[in-house]
Amino acid sequence: MSTNAANAQRKPRNKKTYIATALPEEGYIRLPSVLAVLGISKTSFLDGIREDKYPAGKLLSPRCRVWNVVEIRALLASIEQKAAV
């Protein structure tokens, strides 16, 4: 069987994407929510993690990283405090 015929017989993939939500009171959030709250790009955020400017988060699985809401709220408070000075 050729590869084109094999691809034609596959079922379509139902890909579900993560949609950013507002910060919950407690728990963990994924990257799209962190980026939406901070208002920066993914590249800027990942560069900030490398520079120890932002928290690195926690791996739930090899492909799923989450951030503690308490750490993100503390980050927002420090950013606001620096802006006020």
Protein Blocks (a to p, Z undefined) as FASTA:
>chain_A
ZZklmmmmpccddddddddddddfbdcddfklmmmmnopafklmmmmmmnomacebjafb
fklccddfklmmmmmmmmmmmmmZZ
